[in-house]
Amino acid sequence: MKWSLDALHKMRKSADGFILAASRLTDAQLAEVSQSQPLVTFNRASTSAPTVMIDTPSAIIQALEHLASLGHHKVCYVAGPPTSWSNQMRWKVFEEDATKRGMEVHRIGPYTPKTTSGAAAADAAVRTGATACIVFNDLLAIGMLQRLQARGIRVPADMSIIGSDDIFGADFCNPPLTTISSPIEQAGRVAVSMLLAQLNPLAGNASRQLAVMPTHLTIRESTGPAPA
């Protein structure tokens, strides 16, 4: 996104380095920034800068395994922003793994990752005939829960919902949300360490080029057996 690159150019005089979270800059733009300023990318693969990755693809496999164990055969991926690198990776793993399991695969979206987009996403998910959805993030998933409840569609009796991020409040919604949990605070500390290593190379702590942070599926009450 051009405005983001412009903003980085403007901040160079006031910042010694950058940590870019879920950046939607192109590879060429990231390379341009890294040549003139210490840079760490977070949840965005980059060959030009040290990177911290949240391993949500492996958690997508965990989520599909969970749904398969509950008897779900028709599954839907509710997509986030089309320019999101993590969205593309999640869909790729979702499609490949669900197909290997013999599941019927659907994809809807893209949707803005906010609760206000949940109503449209829920309506579209119902139209696919899927009995379970894996959703780009928790905010969108919570919006879907609200819409499904308003329509009288029971979660998880009629449809199971899985979110991603395990945000504050995911366990308070109705029903509590099954979601992909990530070590965000730990990942943030690693990203800062990577940046400091670039800023102070004489300290002797060489910066790692890639750190992959493990994830896991937190099972709550928004997933259950497939409807008969």
N, C-alpha and C positions, 0 to 999 in steps of 0.2 A: 504494500500500500504506500503510495507516494508520500502522503502526508506524514506517515510514521518515519520514513527515511529523512524527510525534511526536519522533523522534530529532533531526531538524533544529531543531525548536522548542527542544529542550533544549540544543543546541549553540550557539545564537545568542550567548550571553554569552561563549563561549570561542573563537569563530571570527569572523573579519572577513568571510568570504565562503565560498562553496561551489562546488566543481566536482562535478557529479553525473554519474557514468558509467552509461550504459544505464539511466537511471532508469525505473521503472515507475509513478511518480506520474502522476496525471491532469493534463491541461492546466490545469485550475482550481487544482490543488494547486501546480503549478510557478509559476503566476501569483501565488499567495498568498505563496510563499517569496520570489520575486523582488521583491515590493513592499516587503519589510522587510529584505532582505539581498542584497548583490551575489551574483550567481549566473551560472554558466556550465554549460550542459548538454553532455554528450559522448555522441555516438551516440544522441541522442533529440531529434527535432525539437521546437522550441519557439518560439512567437511572442513570448514574454514575457522571454526571456533570450538573450544571445549563445550560439551553438551551434557546436560542432565536430562535423562529420560524417565518418565513414569511408565512402567511396563503395563499399560492398560491392555495391549493386545493379548497377553497371557491371561489376564483376568476375563477378557471376552470369552476365551476358551473355557475357563472355569464356569462362567455364566451359562454358556450353551450346554455344558456337561450337566449342570444343575437342572436346567430346563428339560433336557433329555431324560434325566432320571425321574422327572415328574410326569413323563409321558407326553410332552409337547412335541408335535410334529410340524406345526405351522408357526414360524417365528418371523418377527418383523424388526428391522433396524430402523430406529427413528433418528435421522441424520441431523447433525448440527451444521454450522456454516460451511459452505463448499470450499472456502479457501483455507480451512483449518487442516493442518497436517495430521493432527491426531484423529480428526474425524475420518480422514481418508484411510488411515492405518486401521482404525477400528472396523470400518466397513469391509476392508480387504480381508481381515482375519475372520470377521463374522461370516462373510459369504463363503469363504473357503472351508471353514470348519463345519458350518451348518450343512453345507452340501455334502461333505464327507460323511456326515451322520445321517444322510438321507432325509433331511428336513426340507420342507417347503419354505423357500426364502422370499421375503418381501422387503422392500426398502421404500420409505416415505421421507419426504422433506426435499430440500433442506429447511430447517426451522431455526429462528433466532433462539439461542439457548436461554430463554426466560420463561417464567411461569405463564406469562400472557400468551405464549405460543402453544401452550399445552392443549387448549380446547381444539384448535384446528388439527393438531397432531393426533389427539385421541379419536376424533371423528374419522380421520383418514385411516388410522390403525384398525378401527372396527370394520371399515369397508373391505380391508384386505382379507378378513376371515381368520387372521392369525389369533392364536390363543395366548401368545406371549410376546412381549416387546423388550428389547434392550435399547435404552434411550441414551442419547449423546451425553446428557448431564442430568444432575438431580433436579435442578430448577425446572427444566422441561418435563421431567418425569412427574414432579409434584403437580404441575399444571395439568398433566394428563389425568392424574388420580382425581383431581377436583372435578374435571369434566366428566369422567366416567361415572363418578358418584352422582352427579347431577342428572345423568341420563339413566340412572338405575342399572348400570352395568357393574356387576360386583367384581371387586378385586380382592383376592385372586380367584374366586370361584368361576368367573366368566373369562377373565383375562389376567395374566400375570405381568407385572411390570418390574424391570430392573433399571436402576439409574447408574450414574457414575460420578464419583468424587467424594461421596459420604460427607456432604456438607452439614454444618450445624442445623439441626431441625429435621434431618432425614429420618431420624428415629422417632420424631414427634408427630409426623403427619399421619393421616388416616387412609389406609393402614400404614404402619411403619414401613419404610422403603428398603427393600433389598437393593444393595448397591455395591459398586466397585470401590473399595477403600484404598487410598493412596497415602504414603508417608510424606505429606506435603511439607511439614516443618523440617523433617530430616533432609528432604530434597533441597529446600531453601538453604540450609546450612552448607550442604555440599557445593551448591552453586556459588555461594559467597566465598568459600575456601578456594574454589577454582579461580575466581576473579582475583582474589588477594595474591594467589601464587603468580599470576601474570603481572600484577602491579609491583610485586616485590620479589623478583626472581633470585636476588642475592641471598634470600632467606634459606635457600636450599630445598624448598618444597616444590618440586616440579608439578605443574598442573596436569591432572589427568585429562585425557581428551574425551572420554566418555564414561559416565556413571549411570547405570541402569538401576532404578529403584523398584523393588518388588511391590506387587499389589496383591490383594486377595478379595474374594467375594464375601461380603457380609450379608448373611441371610436373615431377613426379617419376614414380616407378614404379608408383603405384597406379591409373593410368589407362592404357588401351590399346585396341586395336581391339575393336569389338563382336564377341561370339562369333558364329560362322557359324551 
